[in-house]
């Protein structure tokens, strides 16, 4: 069975790249916020919630990256 190849337009690719860049910045911001919370001995539950949100962002970044860069089977 042939592998389904999904082709996205340049417009869609540009939108995905823009969202990727925004989420990448959000991810870095969460990282900095978490580090600051740890340094100031913030409530561990709040830190855990922030880490969970950061992980969700990472998952979304991976999804977007997978849409931009197709799998190449060698």
SEVO-132819 format. One line per 5 residues: number of its first residue (from 0); their letters; for each residue x, y, z of N, C-alpha, C. Coordinates in nm, 4 decimals, decimal comma. Layout:
<rs>
NUM	A	X Y Z X Y Z X Y Z | ... .
</rs>
This chain:
<rs>
0	XXXXX	0,0843 -0,1179 0,0000 0,0000 0,0000 0,0000 0,0886 0,1239 0,0000 | 0,0552 0,2194 -0,0848 0,1345 0,3415 -0,0945 0,1116 0,4302 0,0265 | 0,2185 0,5017 0,0631 0,2075 0,5940 0,1762 0,1367 0,7201 0,1278 | 0,0426 0,7687 0,2058 -0,0310 0,8895 0,1733 0,0595 1,0101 0,1942 | 0,0737 1,0904 0,0919 0,1556 1,2097 0,1015 0,0640 1,3307 0,1058 .
5	XXXXX	0,0773 1,4093 0,2110 -0,0052 1,5278 0,2264 0,0807 1,6485 0,1905 | 0,0316 1,7238 0,0934 0,1040 1,8419 0,0499 0,0300 1,9638 0,1041 | 0,1041 2,0495 0,1731 0,0413 2,1708 0,2248 0,0920 2,2902 0,1453 | 0,0058 2,3890 0,1318 0,0406 2,5069 0,0532 0,1476 2,5891 0,1247 | 0,2087 2,6779 0,0488 0,3099 2,7655 0,1083 0,2473 2,8560 0,2141 .
10	XXXXX	0,1217 2,8967 0,1906 0,0505 2,9802 0,2882 0,0329 2,9039 0,4195 | -0,0108 2,7786 0,4093 -0,0282 2,6964 0,5298 0,1049 2,6749 0,6001 | 0,2092 2,6512 0,5206 0,3417 2,6312 0,5791 0,3880 2,7566 0,6533 | 0,3621 2,8739 0,5940 0,4010 2,9997 0,6574 0,3249 3,0187 0,7889 | 0,1948 2,9849 0,7889 0,1144 2,9972 0,9107 0,1647 2,9016 1,0187 .
15	XXXXX	0,2002 2,7802 0,9790 0,2518 2,6820 1,0742 0,3838 2,7299 1,1327 | 0,4711 2,7821 1,0469 0,6009 2,8322 1,0943 0,5835 2,9500 1,1907 | 0,4853 3,0349 1,1630 0,4583 3,1489 1,2506 0,4090 3,1008 1,3869 | 0,3159 3,0064 1,3867 0,2666 2,9507 1,5131 0,3790 2,8797 1,5873 | 0,4635 2,8081 1,5132 0,5765 2,7377 1,5730 0,6685 2,8370 1,6448 .
20	XXXXX	0,7002 2,9471 1,5784 0,7892 3,0474 1,6377 0,7271 3,1078 1,7642 | 0,5969 3,1355 1,7594 0,5283 3,1919 1,8757 0,5291 3,0935 1,9926 | 0,4986 2,9675 1,9634 0,4958 2,8662 2,0689 0,6355 2,8390 2,1238 | 0,7359 2,8464 2,0371 0,8736 2,8268 2,0819 0,9111 2,9356 2,1832 | 0,8672 3,0592 2,1557 0,8937 3,1690 2,2493 0,8166 3,1477 2,3790 .
25	XXXXX	0,6905 3,1047 2,3680 0,6113 3,0757 2,4881 0,6791 2,9669 2,5720 | 0,7319 2,8658 2,5055 0,8001 2,7553 2,5745 0,9208 2,8083 2,6518 | 0,9980 2,8957 2,5873 1,1151 2,9553 2,6533 1,0716 3,0422 2,7715 | 0,9602 3,1141 2,7547 0,9084 3,1977 2,8636 0,8660 3,1111 2,9827 | 0,7989 2,9996 2,9552 0,7599 2,9087 3,0624 0,8836 2,8556 3,1342 .
30	XXXXX	0,9862 2,8217 3,0571 1,1103 2,7703 3,1147 1,1705 2,8727 3,2114 | 1,1771 2,9975 3,1675 1,2326 3,1038 3,2527 1,1459 3,1238 3,3770 | 1,0145 3,1206 3,3600 0,9239 3,1391 3,4733 0,9390 3,0254 3,5740 | 0,9511 2,9043 3,5240 0,9683 2,7884 3,6123 1,0983 2,7997 3,6910 | 1,2050 2,8375 3,6226 1,3342 2,8545 3,6906 1,3236 2,9601 3,8006 .
35	XXXXX	1,2536 3,0704 3,7717 1,2378 3,1759 3,8710 1,1542 3,1265 3,9893 | 1,0509 3,0483 3,9603 0,9656 2,9947 4,0664 1,0449 2,8997 4,1562 | 1,1288 2,8188 4,0954 1,2120 2,7261 4,1731 1,3107 2,8045 4,2601 | 1,3707 2,9076 4,2024 1,4697 2,9879 4,2749 1,4093 3,0610 4,3940 | 1,2814 3,0945 4,3848 1,2165 3,1683 4,4941 1,1352 3,0763 4,5849 .
40	XXXXX	1,1570 2,9462 4,5703 1,0885 2,8466 4,6534 0,9369 2,8620 4,6492 | 0,8860 2,8779 4,5280 0,7421 2,8914 4,5063 0,6717 2,7590 4,5395 | 0,5410 2,7656 4,5515 0,4580 2,6490 4,5800 0,4857 2,5377 4,4777 | 0,5245 2,4192 4,5234 0,5557 2,3080 4,4315 0,4398 2,2707 4,3384 | 0,3163 2,2871 4,3849 0,2008 2,2560 4,3005 0,1922 2,3523 4,1826 .
45	XXXXX	0,2190 2,4798 4,2062 0,2199 2,5788 4,0968 0,3313 2,5469 3,9979 | 0,4466 2,5089 4,0495 0,5585 2,4737 3,9619 0,5204 2,3529 3,8762 | 0,4575 2,2537 3,9372 0,4176 2,1336 3,8646 0,3180 2,1675 3,7536 | 0,2238 2,2571 3,7832 0,1259 2,2990 3,6825 0,1936 2,3690 3,5659 | 0,2911 2,4530 3,5967 0,3656 2,5227 3,4910 0,4422 2,4228 3,4047 .
50	XXXXX	0,5020 2,3236 3,4689 0,5762 2,2224 3,3940 0,4829 2,1442 3,3018 | 0,3612 2,1184 3,3481 0,2638 2,0461 3,2669 0,2245 2,1288 3,1439 | 0,2044 2,2584 3,1632 0,1720 2,3471 3,0516 0,2884 2,3542 2,9526 | 0,4096 2,3593 3,0071 0,5289 2,3641 2,9224 0,5394 2,2360 2,8394 | 0,5093 2,1227 2,8994 0,5125 1,9955 2,8278 0,4069 1,9918 2,7175 .
55	XXXXX	0,2891 2,0473 2,7438 0,1844 2,0531 2,6411 0,2308 2,1378 2,5227 | 0,3008 2,2474 2,5524 0,3559 2,3304 2,4450 0,4585 2,2520 2,3634 | 0,5412 2,1761 2,4317 0,6425 2,0967 2,3624 0,5763 1,9953 2,2694 | 0,4683 1,9322 2,3164 0,3956 1,8363 2,2335 0,3379 1,9039 2,1091 | 0,2815 2,0232 2,1275 0,2245 2,0976 2,0137 0,3349 2,1375 1,9166 .
60	XXXXX	0,4502 2,1785 1,9683 0,5633 2,2128 1,8819 0,6045 2,0929 1,7968 | 0,6048 1,9749 1,8568 0,6413 1,8538 1,7834 0,5395 1,8246 1,6733 | 0,4118 1,8439 1,7039 0,3073 1,8230 1,6028 0,3275 1,9159 1,4842 | 0,3546 2,0431 1,5127 0,3755 2,1404 1,4056 0,5004 2,1068 1,3245 | 0,6047 2,0672 1,3933 0,7290 2,0318 1,3248 0,7071 1,9111 1,2337 .
65	XXXXX	0,6281 1,8155 1,2797 0,5981 1,6983 1,1979 0,5197 1,7358 1,0726 | 0,4368 1,8387 1,0811 0,3613 1,8834 0,9637 0,4507 1,9555 0,8637 | 0,5512 2,0257 0,9141 0,6412 2,1024 0,8266 0,7448 2,0105 0,7615 | 0,8014 1,9209 0,8416 0,9085 1,8334 0,7941 0,8528 1,6915 0,7795 | 0,8274 1,6499 0,6572 0,7706 1,5164 0,6388 0,8716 1,4073 0,6723 .
70	XXXX	0,8186 1,2929 0,7149 0,9045 1,1771 0,7422 0,9617 1,1267 0,6104 | 1,0895 1,0965 0,6104 1,1538 1,0422 0,4922 1,1956 0,8994 0,5262 | 1,1401 0,8067 0,4530 1,1737 0,6673 0,4748 1,2836 0,6297 0,3754 | 1,4002 0,5979 0,4298 1,5143 0,5664 0,3424 1,5207 0,4186 0,3144 .
</rs>
